[in-house]
Amino acid sequence: MKKQLLVASDFSKCAGNALVYAMELALILDRDVSVIHAIHPTEGINNSTYNAIFIEAYYNNKREALSDWTAEYTSIPAYAGVQVTTLCDVGFLRTVISRYVSSNPVEMLVMGIMGSTGISGIVGSNTSMIVTKLKTPTLIIPLESGFSKVPMITLATDFTTRLSAEDVNALHELTQAFGSDSMQVLYVTEKPDEKATLLNEDKLKELLPQTELEFHNIQNSSASTGILQFIETHETDILCLVKHHHNIVYRLFTRSTVNQVMNKTVKAILVLHE
């Protein structure tokens, strides 16, 4: 069974844009794409017992609607080689995605957000929650962003977290998909330690031997400030963050800061996990 790119859909334009992005990735990586929609547990049910009898018909209508919506973005001839499936499941978005990921070979979750003007909509409002609770590498695509053939990728790290095998694979897949032979690594720290920094740089080089790494060190007590300063002066199309409950990079991921990042040149954020 092929590995999959999973796209969360709320039938919005930003979800559609994320789907197009995933289809482009799938073409290059030879992956399947699965589109999932979460039906809220009380959706389609009124207080009337009579209406509840027809809930299965409501679910079937939702499944057909998701299939039709997906086809609008995936039926163009260029995507003919990509296998696409759709699924409507009942539950909260986090639960639905977790359930699917636990039983399917999902390599990356792709989610859309409204973009630099604000995070809204079902998918957008859930993005922060999803990356907080799930451990699947998650690529976040704002509405204004399109697929870039050769993007500049920047990995922001404090070197206190260890990249998982899934993280390393996601980074490999991105550099392979875009044909990038180099990646910027931004090390944000409150107290620089040259010896430790060099050691951690060597470890990262071992994990990503096929990618030329360009290291940048910034001393700043605020990870978000340091990252924003960096992307103002260094081209960054895809910003990669390693999520951990206790590290300074994790604290970057708030709605206000994501909006700040997206207001810069950043076109996508890849959230990795320890």
N, C-alpha and C positions, 0 to 999 in steps of 0.2 A: 504494500500500500504506500502510495506517495505521501510525502509530508505535505501539510496543508498550511495555507494562509487563511486565517479566520477573520472575517469582516463583520463587525457589529452594525446592524442596520436599524434605523428608526424611520426609514423612508424619506429622510431629509436629503437636501442637496449636498450637505457636508459628508453624509454617509456615502452618497453616490460618488463623490470625489475620492473618498478613501477606497472605494471599491475599484475605481479605475486605476488608482495607484497600485493596488494589490494585483490587479490583472497584469499590469506592466511588469511587476516584479515576478509574477508567476511565469510569464513568458520566458524571462531570462533564466530563472532558477529551475524551470521545469517542475513546478509545483501545482497542486490542485488548489482550488479556492472554495471555501465554504462560507456562505452568508447566513448569519443567524439573527433572529429577531426574538426578543423576549416579550411575551404577552403577560402583562401584570396579572397577578392571581385573581383580582376582582374585575378585570376588564371584560366587558361583554355581559356581565351579570348585574341585573338590577335586584332590588329587594324582592321582586316577585318570583315565587317558586315556578310559575308558569314559564317565565323567560329563561330560567336556568335549564329547562328541558332542551332548549335550542342552542346550548353553549357549544356543542360539537360542530354545529353548522357554522357558528361564528368563527371557531378555530379553523375550519376548512376554508372559509372566506379569507382569513388572514394568510393562510399558507399560499393560496392562489395569488393574493395580492403581492406577497413577497416574491414569488416566482416571476410574476409579471414585472415588478419593479426592478428586479435583478437583471432580467432580460434586456431592459432598456440600456443597460451599461455593458453587458457582456456579449450581446449578439452580433457585434460588428465582426466582419471577416477576419480581422487581424487577431482576434482572440479565439479563433476556432479550435486551436490546439489545447486550450485550457479547459480542464474538467471542472465544472461549477455545480455545486449542490446548494440547496437552501433548506433551512430548518426553522420552524417556529416552535418554541418551547414555552411552557407556562412557568412563570416564576420571576423573581427579581433578576435584573441583568447580570449581576455578579454570580448568582446561583446558576443561572442558565449557562453562562460561559464556563464556569468551573466544571459543571457536569459534563459539558461537551469536551472540554480539554482533557478531562480525566480518562476518556475512553476513545480519543481520536489523536492521530499524530500531528498535532498542531505545532508548527514551528514558530509562528509569530501571529500575534493579534494585531489587526490594523483597525484604528478607530479615527473617525473624523471629528473635528471641532470647528466651531464657527470661524475661528481665526483670531487675528490681532485685535478685532473690535470687541471681543468678548466671547466667553464660553457659555453657550446656551443650548437648549434642545435636550432630548433624552440622552443621546450619546454624549454630547458635550458635558452635560452636568454630571454624568457618571464617570467621566474619564479619570478624574483624580481618585475617585473611590476604587475604580478598577485597578489602577496601577498600585494603589496602596495595599489591596487585599490579594491580588493574584501574583503569581511568580512567572507568568508567561511573558517573554519579551514582547513589548507593546510599542508599535509604531504609531505615533499620533500625527495626523495630517490635517492642517487647517484648510478651510474652504478655498483660500486663494492659491494654494500650492498645487503645482503640477509636477509630474514625474520628470526628474532631471537626469540627463544621460550620464554626466560625470560630476556629481556633487562633491563639495568639500565636506568631509566628515570629521567632527571633533568629538573626542571622548573626554568628558569632564570627570575627574576622579580625585579622591583624597587619599588614595592608596591604602585605606584602612579596610577595604572590603576585597574579598577574593572573588574574581569573576567565576561564575559557574560555567559548566561545560555548555549549557544552553546559551549563555551570554556570548562566550567565545565563538560558538557556531553562528549566532546571529550577526556578530561583527564580520566574521568571515563571509557570510552570505551577502551582506550589504556591499562589502568591498568587491566581491566577485560580481554581484549583480550590476554594479555601476562601473565596473572596470577601473576602479580606483586602486592605484598601487601604493598610495600613501594615506596616512591619517594623522590628524593633529591630536595630541594628547595634552590636555590642560590639567595641571596639578595645582589645586587650590589648597593652601595650608595656612594655619594661623602661625605656626612656629616651624620654619624650614629646618630640615635636617639633611645636609648634603649627602652624607653617607647612606642614610636610609633611602633617600630619593633615588640615588644611582642604583641601589639594590633593587628597588621596586621597578625601575625602568627596565632593568635587565630581565626581571621576571615577566614583565609584559611583552617584551620582545620575544621571549621563549613561547608565550602563548599565541602570538600572532607573527610567526616567522616569515609569512609571505607578504607582509605589509610593512612598508617603510614608515616608521613612526617618527613624527616630529614633535619633540617635547617642549612644552612651555610651562614655566613655573610662576605662579602668582601668590604673593603673600598677602592675605586679606582675612580678616576675622569673619567676613560675610561671604559665603560661597556664591550667593546670588549676585552680589555686587561684583565680585571677581569675574564671574562668568560673563555678566553683562558688559563689563569693561573689555574683556577679551574679544567678544564677538562684535564690538563696535570697531575694532581695529584689525580683526582677522576674519576673512571670509569664512562663513560657516553655513552650510546648507542643511545638514543634519546634525543635530546636537544629541549625543548619547550620554545618558545619565545612569549611574548605578545606584539603585534604590536600596537603602538599608535604614532601619529605624533609628539608628544612632549616629549616622554620619552627616556631615554638613551638606553634602550634595543632595541628600534626600529632602532636607528642609527647603531646598529650592522649589520643590514641586507644589506650589500653591497657585491658585487661579490668577492672582494679581501678577505674580512673577512670570508665569507662563505667558500671560498677555504681553508683558514687557519683552520677553524673549522673542515672541512671534512678531513684535513690532520692529525687530531688527531684521537682519537678512536671513534668519533661520526659517527654513521651509518645513521642517519636520523635527520631531523629537522622538528618539528611541529610548525607552525606559528599560533598563536591564535590572537584574536582581542578583543579590549575593548568592 
